[in-house]
Amino acid sequence: MKLTPRAPDEAQEEEIRDLLEERAKRLRDLEQNDANREEAVHLVAEFPLGEERYALPLEALRAALPLRMVTPVPLSAPHVIGVLRFQGQVLAALSLASLLGGHGWRQDPAVLLVLNRGDNELCAVDCEAIPRPIGIPVGAVEAARARSEGPILEVLFSPVPGQQQLVHLIDPPRLFARGNTGARNGR
């Protein structure tokens, strides 16, 4: 008995065409998702400051320490909390809320973040909680940098498709520039 292939009828051809088109669409979607996943990210340490989300570049962060390590300095400037000893150095502990123009904390700070100010000098700033590392697309950071001349970059990005998140990225060299106390976005 000899088998002869049967030519598909029009309904089967249309079904096959639809199936192939659906597979091609899924492959395009997978390629696009892979491209989105592979987009370069800027790693930051994100934390709350009052009702807003702030972040510091991860490369600037050196340590997170308990706030109780600070020794108060009487008659110091309002943004100076005190001093602390870190790896054999005496560092200034500063109020981040004060440096950013008087933002209030939602709860009392419990953590000090030791960071490089951008000039290879270290200092510490207070924080409500230990920051968590997140990745922000480099394109979103560069777009925010183009819009701002101040020490705070308002970065809007989508951590999950369809969901927008705003993070205030602190630029330490701009924040600690000589004479900058309490300036937000260049104001």
Backbone as CSV, one residue per row, in Angstrom:
resi,resn,N_x,N_y,N_z,CA_x,CA_y,CA_z,C_x,C_y,C_z
1,MET,0.843,-1.162,0.000,0.000,0.000,0.000,0.889,1.225,0.000
2,LYS,0.619,2.080,-0.939,1.409,3.280,-1.108,0.642,4.466,-0.528
3,LEU,1.348,5.234,0.312,0.725,6.417,0.915,1.067,7.637,0.082
4,THR,0.081,8.393,-0.187,0.315,9.638,-0.922,-0.087,10.801,-0.026
5,PRO,0.791,11.793,0.029,0.448,12.943,0.877,-0.772,13.660,0.341
6,ARG,-1.553,14.067,1.239,-2.774,14.766,0.890,-2.518,16.264,0.958
7,ALA,-2.935,16.998,0.000,-2.766,18.452,-0.007,-3.731,19.061,0.997
8,PRO,-3.214,19.987,1.819,-4.117,20.591,2.808,-5.176,21.446,2.135
9,ASP,-6.346,21.435,2.717,-7.386,22.293,2.175,-7.203,23.721,2.712
10,GLU,-8.017,24.621,2.274,-7.863,26.037,2.620,-7.974,26.286,4.119
11,ALA,-8.848,25.594,4.796,-9.029,25.775,6.242,-7.769,25.352,6.984
12,GLN,-7.169,24.245,6.575,-5.941,23.791,7.210,-4.794,24.752,6.920
13,GLU,-4.716,25.259,5.672,-3.666,26.224,5.323,-3.771,27.482,6.197
14,GLU,-4.979,27.955,6.396,-5.184,29.149,7.216,-4.797,28.881,8.672
15,GLU,-5.132,27.684,9.169,-4.785,27.302,10.530,-3.255,27.222,10.702
16,ILE,-2.586,26.648,9.717,-1.126,26.544,9.754,-0.496,27.939,9.704
17,ARG,-1.011,28.801,8.835,-0.508,30.166,8.709,-0.675,30.916,10.033
18,ASP,-1.841,30.782,10.679,-2.081,31.436,11.974,-1.112,30.927,13.043
19,LEU,-0.904,29.609,13.037,0.014,29.015,14.001,1.443,29.556,13.797
20,LEU,1.890,29.610,12.555,3.231,30.120,12.261,3.360,31.608,12.609
21,GLU,2.316,32.370,12.332,2.341,33.803,12.686,2.409,33.989,14.201
22,GLU,1.664,33.159,14.937,1.689,33.238,16.408,3.081,32.882,16.936
23,ARG,3.716,31.852,16.373,5.066,31.482,16.791,6.060,32.603,16.485
24,ALA,5.935,33.211,15.321,6.834,34.319,14.942,6.653,35.498,15.906
25,LYS,5.405,35.781,16.281,5.142,36.882,17.223,5.790,36.589,18.579
26,ARG,5.642,35.336,19.073,6.260,34.970,20.350,7.781,35.105,20.297
27,LEU,8.375,34.708,19.184,9.828,34.845,19.038,10.250,36.313,19.044
28,ARG,9.488,37.176,18.353,9.800,38.619,18.364,9.697,39.179,19.777
29,ASP,8.637,38.773,20.511,8.456,39.235,21.886,9.607,38.776,22.780
30,LEU,10.030,37.518,22.615,11.159,37.003,23.401,12.431,37.778,23.108
31,GLU,12.682,38.057,21.818,13.880,38.824,21.455,13.837,40.217,22.062
32,GLN,12.666,40.857,22.038,12.545,42.196,22.603,12.728,42.160,24.118
33,ASN,12.149,41.165,24.800,12.329,41.045,26.249,13.794,40.813,26.596
34,ASP,14.484,39.981,25.805,15.910,39.755,26.037,16.685,41.047,25.857
35,ALA,16.336,41.833,24.844,17.025,43.103,24.615,16.774,44.051,25.786
36,ASN,15.546,44.077,26.305,15.239,44.946,27.446,15.989,44.491,28.689
37,ARG,16.067,43.163,28.897,16.760,42.637,30.067,18.248,42.933,30.009
38,GLU,18.801,42.966,28.812,20.231,43.167,28.657,20.620,44.640,28.638
39,GLU,19.659,45.549,28.783,19.962,46.973,28.799,20.865,47.277,29.991
40,ALA,21.850,48.120,29.759,22.798,48.474,30.817,22.058,49.153,31.966
41,VAL,22.466,48.821,33.194,21.842,49.415,34.369,22.890,50.113,35.222
42,HIS,22.443,51.113,35.924,23.250,51.851,36.889,22.846,51.316,38.263
43,LEU,23.774,50.680,38.977,23.448,50.107,40.279,23.463,51.191,41.346
44,VAL,22.390,51.223,42.137,22.245,52.227,43.180,21.792,51.571,44.484
45,ALA,21.993,52.300,45.583,21.511,51.897,46.899,20.296,52.775,47.191
46,GLU,19.112,52.170,47.215,17.863,52.920,47.332,17.316,52.841,48.757
47,PHE,16.763,53.970,49.247,16.247,54.042,50.613,15.158,55.109,50.699
48,PRO,14.311,55.041,51.732,13.275,56.065,51.891,13.825,57.320,52.570
49,LEU,13.280,58.447,52.192,13.530,59.720,52.876,12.168,60.384,52.958
50,GLY,11.542,60.275,54.104,10.160,60.734,54.231,9.263,59.872,53.369
51,GLU,8.475,60.493,52.520,7.550,59.764,51.645,8.146,59.449,50.281
52,GLU,9.370,59.903,50.025,9.979,59.715,48.713,11.077,58.661,48.757
53,ARG,11.475,58.179,47.585,12.546,57.198,47.443,13.790,57.925,46.931
54,TYR,14.900,57.714,47.605,16.179,58.302,47.221,17.175,57.186,46.967
55,ALA,18.254,57.517,46.271,19.283,56.516,45.993,20.637,57.198,45.865
56,LEU,21.664,56.427,46.175,23.057,56.841,45.989,23.704,55.846,45.042
57,PRO,24.622,56.312,44.194,25.325,55.353,43.336,26.038,54.318,44.200
58,LEU,25.912,53.064,43.838,26.498,51.991,44.632,28.013,52.120,44.722
59,GLU,28.640,52.659,43.679,30.098,52.806,43.714,30.551,53.855,44.728
60,ALA,29.668,54.743,45.162,30.020,55.759,46.162,29.868,55.234,47.590
61,LEU,29.066,54.194,47.772,28.770,53.670,49.104,29.912,52.790,49.609
62,ARG,30.364,53.055,50.835,31.458,52.272,51.416,31.001,51.377,52.562
63,ALA,29.991,51.817,53.331,29.534,51.020,54.475,28.197,51.550,54.974
64,ALA,27.505,50.684,55.718,26.301,51.070,56.456,26.565,50.707,57.912
65,LEU,26.459,51.708,58.786,26.797,51.536,60.198,25.645,51.990,61.076
66,PRO,25.598,51.508,62.318,24.558,52.007,63.234,24.817,53.465,63.612
67,LEU,23.763,54.233,63.719,23.865,55.660,64.046,24.471,55.885,65.429
68,ARG,24.359,54.914,66.313,24.853,55.091,67.686,26.368,55.279,67.743
69,MET,27.077,55.069,66.643,28.530,55.227,66.624,28.956,56.696,66.546
70,VAL,28.003,57.600,66.427,28.305,59.034,66.270,28.504,59.693,67.626
71,THR,29.535,60.536,67.694,29.765,61.369,68.870,29.293,62.778,68.522
72,PRO,28.318,63.317,69.244,27.822,64.661,68.942,28.919,65.718,69.097
73,VAL,28.820,66.778,68.287,29.761,67.896,68.358,28.956,69.130,68.743
74,PRO,29.165,69.642,69.979,28.416,70.820,70.409,28.731,72.041,69.538
75,LEU,27.734,72.879,69.319,27.838,74.128,68.578,28.263,73.945,67.119
76,SER,28.002,72.781,66.548,28.348,72.547,65.142,27.240,73.089,64.240
77,ALA,27.510,73.138,62.957,26.519,73.597,61.978,25.283,72.692,62.042
78,PRO,24.106,73.213,61.664,22.868,72.432,61.783,22.878,71.105,61.018
79,HIS,23.607,71.024,59.913,23.612,69.788,59.131,24.642,68.772,59.633
80,VAL,25.423,69.124,60.666,26.421,68.211,61.228,25.824,67.512,62.440
81,ILE,25.745,66.184,62.362,25.228,65.384,63.475,26.329,65.166,64.497
82,GLY,27.533,64.932,64.011,28.668,64.671,64.888,29.819,64.080,64.103
83,VAL,30.644,63.298,64.787,31.791,62.643,64.151,31.786,61.164,64.524
84,LEU,32.485,60.378,63.730,32.635,58.964,64.032,33.980,58.485,63.512
85,ARG,34.409,57.382,64.060,35.665,56.768,63.639,35.329,55.619,62.697
86,PHE,35.956,55.632,61.500,35.733,54.592,60.502,37.067,54.226,59.875
87,GLN,37.488,52.988,60.055,38.737,52.465,59.509,39.917,53.403,59.788
88,GLY,40.003,53.856,61.023,41.123,54.692,61.441,40.997,56.163,61.085
89,GLN,39.916,56.561,60.425,39.698,57.963,60.061,38.573,58.545,60.898
90,VAL,38.654,59.832,61.154,37.553,60.543,61.799,36.731,61.181,60.681
91,LEU,35.435,60.814,60.635,34.546,61.309,59.583,33.456,62.189,60.161
92,ALA,33.034,63.146,59.378,31.873,63.958,59.739,30.612,63.150,59.449
93,ALA,29.679,63.168,60.380,28.363,62.556,60.183,27.384,63.693,59.926
94,LEU,26.743,63.663,58.755,25.892,64.763,58.322,24.438,64.333,58.213
95,SER,23.550,65.291,58.368,22.122,65.044,58.205,21.778,65.147,56.723
96,LEU,21.423,64.031,56.116,21.081,64.027,54.700,19.844,64.885,54.438
97,ALA,18.866,64.803,55.320,17.647,65.606,55.154,17.992,67.092,55.127
98,SER,18.902,67.514,55.978,19.329,68.909,56.019,20.076,69.302,54.746
99,LEU,20.953,68.425,54.280,21.710,68.701,53.056,20.811,68.824,51.836
100,LEU,19.687,68.110,51.868,18.767,68.128,50.735,17.708,69.218,50.842
101,GLY,17.828,70.083,51.807,16.904,71.203,51.880,15.784,71.054,52.871
102,GLY,15.999,70.275,53.937,15.029,70.218,55.013,13.946,69.188,54.891
103,HIS,14.134,68.167,54.070,13.146,67.086,54.007,13.083,66.386,55.351
104,GLY,11.897,65.975,55.746,11.743,65.282,57.018,11.784,63.780,56.855
105,TRP,12.250,63.124,57.876,12.254,61.674,57.898,10.879,61.180,58.312
106,ARG,10.500,60.018,57.868,9.253,59.388,58.285,9.437,58.780,59.668
107,GLN,10.634,58.270,59.927,10.987,57.739,61.238,12.404,58.202,61.545
108,ASP,12.804,58.100,62.806,14.138,58.556,63.185,15.199,57.745,62.457
109,PRO,16.231,58.415,61.951,17.315,57.685,61.292,17.975,56.711,62.266
110,ALA,18.356,55.546,61.743,18.993,54.527,62.562,20.305,54.059,61.949
111,VAL,20.582,54.523,60.740,21.726,54.030,59.983,22.561,55.201,59.481
112,LEU,23.851,54.978,59.420,24.772,55.924,58.781,25.303,55.265,57.518
113,LEU,25.303,56.002,56.437,25.888,55.510,55.193,27.216,56.223,54.990
114,VAL,28.292,55.462,54.957,29.607,56.032,54.698,29.774,56.041,53.187
115,LEU,30.104,57.210,52.647,30.228,57.306,51.202,31.379,58.194,50.777
116,ASN,31.816,57.952,49.569,32.832,58.783,48.939,32.114,60.003,48.391
117,ARG,32.571,61.186,48.791,31.914,62.422,48.373,32.149,62.749,46.904
118,GLY,33.078,62.041,46.268,33.395,62.329,44.874,34.779,62.928,44.723
119,ASP,35.378,63.319,45.858,36.724,63.890,45.839,37.696,62.984,46.607
120,ASN,37.353,61.707,46.691,38.124,60.686,47.425,38.179,60.945,48.920
121,GLU,37.291,61.769,49.424,37.122,61.982,50.860,35.852,61.265,51.281
122,LEU,35.873,60.700,52.488,34.704,59.999,53.004,33.936,60.880,53.982
123,CYS,32.645,60.656,54.056,31.804,61.262,55.087,30.659,60.280,55.329
124,ALA,29.840,60.575,56.294,28.690,59.718,56.597,27.430,60.572,56.585
125,VAL,26.342,59.974,56.114,25.040,60.644,56.139,24.050,59.714,56.824
126,ASP,23.062,60.313,57.505,22.075,59.496,58.201,21.006,59.009,57.234
127,CYS,20.333,57.938,57.643,19.359,57.278,56.786,18.378,56.513,57.674
128,GLU,17.125,56.379,57.234,16.111,55.662,58.010,16.379,54.167,58.102
129,ALA,16.861,53.579,57.007,17.017,52.129,56.942,18.198,51.770,56.053
130,ILE,18.668,50.554,56.198,19.739,50.080,55.323,19.200,50.068,53.896
131,PRO,19.921,50.676,52.963,19.421,50.729,51.585,19.419,49.353,50.924
132,ARG,18.607,49.254,49.892,18.571,48.015,49.120,19.118,48.306,47.718
133,PRO,19.888,47.371,47.168,20.451,47.603,45.836,19.405,47.383,44.750
134,ILE,19.349,48.296,43.793,18.480,48.146,42.624,19.251,48.622,41.403
135,GLY,18.777,48.231,40.242,19.355,48.682,38.982,18.404,49.636,38.291
136,ILE,18.938,50.760,37.840,18.162,51.748,37.092,18.757,51.806,35.687
137,PRO,17.931,51.766,34.635,18.478,51.826,33.279,19.358,53.067,33.085
138,VAL,20.519,52.852,32.473,21.463,53.951,32.238,20.806,55.056,31.419
139,GLY,19.971,54.681,30.465,19.285,55.678,29.640,18.420,56.611,30.472
140,ALA,17.726,56.072,31.482,16.882,56.897,32.346,17.731,57.833,33.191
141,VAL,18.897,57.365,33.654,19.796,58.208,34.451,20.354,59.339,33.593
142,GLU,20.775,59.014,32.380,21.337,60.037,31.485,20.271,61.071,31.113
143,ALA,19.040,60.637,30.891,17.961,61.578,30.581,17.718,62.507,31.763
144,ALA,17.742,61.978,32.986,17.554,62.809,34.185,18.725,63.773,34.350
145,ARG,19.939,63.310,34.075,21.132,64.165,34.196,21.062,65.332,33.208
146,ALA,20.511,65.093,32.023,20.380,66.146,31.015,19.366,67.210,31.439
147,ARG,18.381,66.813,32.250,17.335,67.749,32.695,17.718,68.539,33.930
148,SER,18.744,68.114,34.666,19.037,68.717,35.963,20.487,69.152,36.067
149,GLU,20.687,70.251,36.760,22.041,70.717,37.042,22.357,70.604,38.527
150,GLY,21.364,70.254,39.311,21.531,70.181,40.757,22.018,68.818,41.215
151,PRO,22.102,68.637,42.542,22.618,67.387,43.096,21.619,66.227,43.089
152,ILE,20.350,66.499,42.767,19.325,65.454,42.763,18.819,65.246,41.339
153,LEU,18.896,64.001,40.885,18.387,63.643,39.565,17.080,62.887,39.762
154,GLU,15.999,63.390,39.202,14.708,62.717,39.316,14.592,61.714,38.179
155,VAL,14.816,60.441,38.510,14.864,59.367,37.520,13.535,58.619,37.523
156,LEU,12.874,58.613,36.379,11.617,57.898,36.207,11.899,56.684,35.324
157,PHE,11.574,55.506,35.822,11.834,54.286,35.058,10.766,53.258,35.366
158,SER,10.768,52.171,34.592,9.786,51.092,34.754,10.489,49.831,35.217
159,PRO,10.453,49.530,36.534,11.064,48.287,37.000,10.305,47.058,36.493
160,VAL,9.007,47.246,36.284,8.131,46.201,35.747,7.333,46.863,34.629
161,PRO,7.195,46.210,33.477,6.429,46.829,32.392,5.058,47.319,32.863
162,GLY,4.757,48.572,32.511,3.479,49.164,32.878,3.469,49.825,34.247
163,GLN,4.580,49.776,34.976,4.641,50.369,36.314,5.801,51.380,36.346
164,GLN,5.492,52.637,36.615,6.500,53.699,36.675,6.949,53.910,38.114
165,GLN,8.238,54.169,38.303,8.783,54.440,39.629,9.682,55.664,39.537
166,LEU,9.569,56.543,40.521,10.408,57.737,40.595,11.400,57.557,41.725
167,VAL,12.686,57.718,41.402,13.742,57.653,42.400,14.561,58.927,42.273
168,HIS,14.839,59.553,43.405,15.670,60.758,43.445,17.116,60.305,43.642
169,LEU,17.879,60.319,42.554,19.264,59.856,42.593,20.166,61.008,43.020
170,ILE,20.896,60.802,44.107,21.788,61.830,44.648,23.140,61.717,43.955
171,ASP,23.631,62.824,43.454,24.949,62.880,42.824,25.921,63.440,43.866
172,PRO,26.698,62.566,44.559,27.559,63.042,45.653,28.514,64.187,45.278
173,PRO,29.207,64.150,44.135,30.087,65.293,43.830,29.331,66.624,43.770
174,ARG,28.125,66.607,43.211,27.332,67.850,43.153,26.805,68.231,44.539
175,LEU,26.402,67.222,45.326,25.852,67.493,46.654,26.903,68.117,47.571
176,PHE,28.119,67.581,47.491,29.166,68.056,48.390,30.068,69.110,47.760
177,ALA,29.626,69.689,46.657,30.392,70.772,46.041,30.523,71.909,47.050
178,ARG,31.616,72.593,47.015,31.913,73.662,47.971,30.743,74.648,48.073
179,GLY,30.277,74.847,49.281,29.228,75.839,49.521,27.815,75.333,49.313
180,ASN,27.612,74.080,48.923,26.257,73.582,48.687,25.669,73.061,49.993
181,THR,24.694,73.782,50.526,23.970,73.300,51.699,22.493,73.578,51.481
182,GLY,21.754,72.517,51.335,20.301,72.646,51.221,19.793,72.987,49.845
183,ALA,20.577,72.789,48.794,20.104,73.098,47.441,19.546,71.849,46.798
184,ARG,18.346,71.965,46.246,17.731,70.834,45.569,17.506,71.230,44.106
185,ASN,17.964,70.375,43.206,17.796,70.605,41.764,18.343,71.953,41.333
186,GLY,19.432,72.365,41.930,20.075,73.598,41.528,19.447,74.845,42.085
187,ARG,18.413,74.718,42.895,17.735,75.899,43.455,18.423,76.366,44.707
